[in-house]
Amino acid sequence: MIVSISVGAVNVRLTDVWGIVLHHVTGAGSAPSDPALDQIVWNFRAPRVVLAALVGAGLAVAGAVLQTLVSNPLADPVVLGFSYGATLGAVLVITLGEGAALAGLGVSAAAFIGAVAAGALVFALGQQRGRLAPTRLVLAGVAVGYVFLSATSFVQLQATPNELRTVMFWMLGSVAGAQWDQLPAVTVVVLSTTVLLTLFGRRLNTLLAGDESATALGVDVNRLRAVLLILSALLTGTVVAVAGGIGFVGLMIPHLVRLTLGADHRRLLPLTALLGAVYMVLVDLLSRTLTRPNELPLGIITAFLGAPFFLWLLRHTKGLD
């Protein structure tokens, strides 16, 4: 994170970055001698790097939970339509403007509602004879995702030019313009949800053995799935509300952790959150440096890296039916 803060249109020495951050966080040391440098490091770059870390952690944890929930390593918030539902909710609030405000809906609340609505549809369509079928869930997620995506495209056609520029943020994903006042709510949701899901680690482990085995061990599978669905939707809706639609993070990161450290969720979820945070900080760094002084949307880079991984995973994973 310190390295990412130091690199940009104006490079800042690592020692200067560390000194500025330490001064603002702890009050230690003297105030920075260059106010412009302090502004660049603390007000422009530090908030976006912290937000990128939170977004990466949230998406990765949501992906890990959804993969266990549907017993399918190809699942993630995008594949199951959660992200598209959250995006539609946010875009509707942007275009409705005052009407949405009068209804008491903010962008974050609408994104959360959209994610929950998408998840409810996917799980309703993904059931076969009262049981969740992994292949049906993935297919239902793709279909529901396209429905929400088409609805978002329709809303875009009705938007004014000013609204359209804001809508494109949700479609492509970015942490540019992040402010410190955005971070407390996101931090609370991501950290508390990750801790709570980690406490569910033993029960998540029982789902790996199948519904019957989990029930025999005293786990209420239906209630557990409902709780996991809500928490995953909360994570997805929260990060989409502040960073837009970013794909493949929830697919790649949990699988990489499983390949190296196994599937015990008591270790998997915290390490997935950590690796997801590191990954998204690096993606944000690439977005700012690959085409300097221009900036690439995060979704372009994550798709470029994630799509080949998805194809590899699809080719090498057996037993998806």
N, C-alpha and C positions, 0 to 999 in steps of 0.2 A: 504493500500500500504506500509506503514511503517512496519507493522507486517510482511508482505510478504518479504520485503527486509531483515528483521532481521533473518529469518529462512532459513536454508540451511545446506549444509555439515558442515559449520562452523557457529554456531549460534552467532549472534551479539546482544548486549544489545540494547533495544529500544532507550535509551538515547543517545548511541553512534551513532545509525543510524540517529536519528533526528539531532544531532549536525553536522554530516558529510554532510547531505543533506542541512541543513540550511547554512553551511559555503560555499558550492559550489554554491548555488542558490543566496544568498544575500551577501556573503562575511563577514557575521557577525561571531564573535568568532575567535578563533585561529585555525590554521591548525591542522588536526588530528595528534596525536603523533605517531600513528602506520601507516606507509605508506601502509603496506599489508592490514590492515583493511580498509583503505580509498580506495584502489584498489578494494577490494571485494564489498564494498557497492556502490561506485559511478560508477565504470567502468563495473562491471559484473552484479550486481543485479538490480540496479536502472533502467538502460535502458530497461531491459526485462520486469520489472514490469509496467513501463509506456507504453511500446509497447503492453503488454497484455491488459491493460485498453483500449487503443485506438482500438485494434482489437475487443474486446468485445462490445464496444460502436458502432462501425461501423456495425458489423454483426447484432446486435440487432435492430438498426434503419432500416437497409435494410430489415430485416424480417418484421418489423411493417408496412413499406410502401407497401411491396409486398402483405401482407395479406389484406390490404385495397384495393389495386389495383385490386386484383382478387376476392375480396369478399369471401375469404376462409381462415379460421384460421389455416389450415394445410400448408399454403405456407411459404417458406423461401428460401434463396438463394441456398441451397442445393437441396431441393425438386423440385424447378423450374429449376434446371440445371445450374444456374449462376456460382456456385462455381466450378463445373466440367469444364465449359467452360474456366474460368479463369485459372484453373490448367493446362489444355491442352496448353493454350497459353504460360504460364510460362515454362512448361516442353519442349515445342518445341524450345524456345529460348535457354534453357540450353543445349539441345542436338545439336542444329545447331551451337552453338558457334560463330565462326567468321563470318559465313554467315549471321546470324541474326544481328550481330553488323554492318556489312556492309550495311544492309538494314535499319539501323537506329532504330531498335527495341530493347528496353531494356526489362527486365523481367516484370517490372511494366506495360509498355505500352502493351506488349503482353497479359498480364493477363486481362487488361481492354478490349482489343479487343475481347478476348475469351469470357468474360462475356457478352459483348454486343451482340456478335454473337449468343450465347446460348439464351439470352433473346429474340432476334428477331425471332429465330426459334420457341421458345415456344409460343410466342404471335401469330405468323402466324398459327401454328397448333392448337392453343386453341380457334380459332374463329369458331363460328357456326352461319351461316346466317348473317354474318357481325357483330355479337356481341360476346363478350367474355363469354364463358361458364366456370364457376368455376371448375367443375369436369374435363372437357376437358383440362383445363390449367394444373391442377395437373398431369393428366395422360401424357400430352405432355411433361411436365417438367421431369417426371421420365424417359420417353423414350429418350428424348434428352440428359439427364444426363448420361444415360447408353451408348449412342453413343459416347459422349465425353470421358467417362471413358474407353471404349474399345479402343478408339484411343490413349489415354494416355498409356494404357497397351501395345499397339503395339509399341509405341515410346520407352517404357522402354526396350523392347526386343532388340531394335537396339542400346541402349546406352552402353557406355563403363562402366566398374566397377566404375570408379571415377564419371562419370555422374550419374550412377544409385543411388549412395549414396545421391547425391544432389536431384535427382528426388523424392526419398522417403520422403524428407522433405516436398515437396508439397502435397504428398499423405496423410500424417499423421498429419502435422501441428505442429509447434513449434515456440517459441520465444527465444530459446537458441541462444546465440551468438549475441543478439541484440546490436547495437551500437548507440551512440547518433546521429551520422550523418544520420541514417535512419529515425529519428523521425520527423524532421521538415515537410517533405512532407506529411507523414501520418497524422500528427496533423492538418495541414492546410485542407486536404481533409475531414477528419472526422468531425472536428469542423464546418467548413464552410458549408458542406452539411447538417449537423444536424440543424444548424441555418436556412438555406434556406428552408429545409423541414418543420421546425416548422412554418415559415412564411406562408407556404402553408396550415397550419392547418385547416383553415376554409373550403378551397376547398376540402381537404381530407375528412373532415367531411361530405360534401355533397355527396361524393361517397358512404357513408354508407347507404344513403337513396335510392340508385339506380341511374342508368344513366339518366332515364327520369326526375327524381326530380332534379338531378344536372344540367341538361340542362335547365330546367325550371327556375332555380335560376341564369342562365346566365353563367354557367361554360362550357367551351369548353372541353368536356370530352376526346376527342381523343388527343388534344394537351396536356392536363394535364397528360394523361397516358404516352405519349411519353416522357415528361419531367421527370416524376417519374421513368420511365424505365431507362433512361440515368443516373439519379442520383443514383439509386439502383445499376446499373452495375458499376458505378464509385466507390462506396463504396466497393462493393464486390471485384472488381478487385484490388483495392488498398490494402485491408487487406490480400487477398490471396497472393499478390505479396510479402508481408513481413512476413507472418505467415503460408502460406500453407493452405490446405483444412481442415477447422474446421467446423463440422456440428452441427446442432440442437440449436445453440445459437440464431439464428434468429427466431426459432420456439418457444422456451420456454419463453424467456424473455418478448417479447411483450404481450404474452397471460397472463403471470402472472401479468403484470402491468394493463392490461385491467380488469382482475378479481377483482383487489383491488381498482382501481381509475377511471374506466370507459374508454370510447373510444374517448374522446375529444383529438384530436391530438395535440392541443396546450400544453397540459400537458403530454400526452402520450409519445411523441417523446423525450423530454428532460429527463424524468424519465426513459424511456427505455434505453437511452444511459448511464445514470448513473448506473442503475442496471446491464446492460450488462458489463460495465467496472468492477464493483465489482465482478461479477460472474467469469469473465475470469481471474482476478487476483487470485481469490481463486482456480480456476482450475489449473493455473500455479503453485501455491503453492503446491497443491496436487501432481502435476506431478513431483515435485522435492523432495517430502518428503515420498511418499507412499512406494517407493522401494529404498530408499537411500542405496548406493551412485548412483544407476542407476536413469535414468530419463525417465518417460513415455511420449510418444507423447500426445499433447493436445487432438487430435481427438479421442483417445481411451477413455479418461475420459468424454468428452462431449457426445460421443455416448452412453457410459454406463449410464449416467444420463438422456440423452435426449430421447433415444429410448422408455423407459417405459412411459415417459411423452407423447410422440407422440401417443402411443397406447391408453393411457387414454383419450387423447384429441379426438382421432378418435372414441372412444366408446361413449363419452359423448356429442359430437357435432352433432347437427341435422341440417337438411336443407342444406347439402352440394351440393345437386343437383340443 
